[in-house]
Amino acid sequence: MDPIITATEISPWALFLQADIIVKAVMFGLLAASVWSWAIIFNRSRVLARINGEAQKFEDWFWKAESLDSLYEPASKANHPAARLFVAGMNEWRRTLSLPRFDREGLRTRLASVTGVSIAREIDNLGDRLNILATIGAVAPFVGLFGTVWGIMRSFTAIAASQNTTLAVVAPGIAEALFATAIGLFAAIPAVIGYNRLLHGVGRLEARLSAFAEEFQGLLGRQLDSLDGR
């Protein structure tokens, strides 16, 4: 690091260029992590908004339908969690009713299990990559701090070599080091906020699917009670 840097050269770009290879690698890695986290935030936010809209349309369609069988064909072609949950439950319902005799309580248990597994699978898919946001939010400040410590160590080495402790010599090196911490916070703060918001959105969707599954199972249960003594 060149210890003689004027105050006018203390800009983000100049600080990056003056940094050594270790600090540059830290800064570049943190910026890449920030871009990655924003990509995940935008992608998952868009997906959650789309799924909630489709779930609302499907639920309206579900309650207006003349029969569950009339919903099966279009639902099997749909590509959203509520439709897949419905199809999974209907598949179990149809397989069981095709048997000469069946256990009613066993059918209720299997329906609850099938819809529960369907919800868990959908939530797991939506929650994928959220752990990346949590990791970036937790680790980025410490990575930035590492760059800061490394930069300050080099600054002190340069000060000792030049035997000059004036502010014009000290300030640029310290600024370069602290810039790494600033980038770490720049990457971490949106990642933490995005993680919390998306986790809340996924939790609300899980509650919505669970409520729909309960209503669906209740409807199938009433149809089961209306069957003759099979």
N, C-alpha and C positions, 0 to 999 in steps of 0.2 A: 504494500500500500504506500502510495506517495503521500508523505506526511504534509506536504505543502499544498494545501487546497484552499482557495479563497472562499469567502462566505457566499459570493455570488454563484459558486459552483455547487452549493448545498441544495440540490433539487433531487426529487426521487430518482430520476434517470441518472443523474451524476453520481448519486450515492450507490446506485446499483453498479455502475461501470467501475467505480473506484474500489468496490468490495473485492476481496480475494475469492478464490474459487469455492472455498467452503461456504462462505456467507452467500455467494451468488447461488450456489446449489440450494441452500436453505430457502432463500427468497423465491427462487423459481419453483421449488417444490410446493411452497405455501400458496403461490399464485395458482399453480395447477390444481391444488386441492380446493381452492376457492371456486375456480371455474367448474370443477367436478360437482361440488356441493350445490351450486346454483343450478346446474343442469338437472340434478336429482330433484331439487325443490320444484322447479318449473314442470318437470315431467310428471312427478307424482301429484302435484296440485291439479294439473290438467286431467290426469287419469281419475282422481277422486271426484272432481266436478262432473266428469262425463258419467261415471258409474252411478253417482247419486241421482243425476237426471234420468238415466235409464231405469234405475230402480223405482223411481217415482212413477214413470210411465207404465212400467210392468205391473206395479201394484194396482194402479188405476184399472189397467186392462184386466188384471186378475179378478178384481171384485165385480167387474161388469160382465165377465164372461158367463155364458149360459151353462157351461160345464167345464170341469177340469180337463176332460179328454179333448175338448176343442182347443185348449191352450197348448196341448202337448206338442203338436206339430210345429207351430211357429216358435215356441219356446226352445225347441231342440235346435233351431237354426240361429238363435240369438247368441250373442257373445258378451254376456255380462253376468255377474255373480248371482243376481236374483233368479234369472232364468235357469242357470246351471243348477242352483239349489232346487228349484221346482222340478226340473227334469230328473235329478237324482232321486228325489222323493217319489215321483211318479213311476220311475223304473222299478223301484222296490215294491210299490203298491201293485203294479201290474204283474210282476213276477209272482207275488204271493197269491193274488186272486186267481191266477191261472192254475193253482194247485187244487186238487180235489178237496182237500181239507187243510186247514191252517190254524195256527194258534193266534187268536186275536191279540192277546197281550204281547206275544212275541212280535207280531207285526208292528204294534205301537212302539215297542222298544227298538226295533230295527229302523223304523222311520226316524225316530229321534236320533239314533246313531248316524244314519246316513246323512241327514241334514246337518248334524253337528260336524261331521267330518268335512262336508262340503264347505261350510262356513270357515272352518279352520284352514282349509286349503286356500280359499280365496284370500283370507286375511294374511296368511303367510306370504302369498304372492305379492300382495300390496305392500306388506311390510319389508319386502326385500329391498335392500340398499339403504333403508333408514339407519341401519347400524353403521353405515359409512358416514352419515351425517353426525351421528353420535361420536364416532371415532375422531373425525376431523375437529369437532367442537372441543373434545377433551384434549387432543394431542397437539393441535396447531399452536396454542400459546407457548407450550414447552419447547416445541421445535423453534419457534421464533426466539424464545429466551436463550436457547443454545446458540443461535446465530449472534445474539447480542453479546453473550459472554465471550464468544470467540472473537468478535470484532473488538471488544474493549481490551482483551488481552493483546491483540495485535496493535491497538492504539498505544497502549502503555509501552510496548516494545519499541514502537516508532518514536515515542517521546524520549525514551531512554537513549536511543541511538542518536537522536538529533540534539539531545540535551537542551531542549527548548520547550518550556511549559506555557507559552503564551496561549491565549484563548484561540487565536487564529489557527494554531496547530492542533490543539486538543479538540475543539468543537467538531470539525468535520468527521474525525474518526469516531467520536462518541455518537454523532448523529447517524452515521452509517450503521453502527451497531444497534442503536435503538430502532432504526428503520425496520430491522428484521422482526423485532417484537411487534411493531405496528402492523406489519403484514400478517403476522400470526394472529393478531386480534381481528384483522380484517377478514381472515378466513374463518375464524372460530365463531364469531358472533352471529353471522347469518346462518351458519350451520346449526348452531344450538337452537336459534329461534325457529328455523325451518323444521328441525327434528321435532320440537315440541308441538308445533302447529299440525304437522303431518300425522304425528302419533295421535293427537286428539281427533283428527279427521278419520283416521283408520278406526279408532275406538268407537266413534259415532256410527260409522258404517257397520261395524260388527254388531252393535246394539240393534241397528235397523234390520239387518239380516236375521238376527236371532228372533226379533219380534215377528218378522214375516214368517219364519220357520214355525214358530209357535202357533200362529194363526192358521198356517197351512196344515199342520198336524192336527189341529182342532177340527178343521173342516173334514179332513180324511177320517178322523175318529168318528165324527157324526155320520158320515156315509157308512163306515164300518158297522156302527150300531144299527143302521137301518137295513142291513143285509139279513137275509133269512138265516136260519140255524145251520150254517155250514161249519 
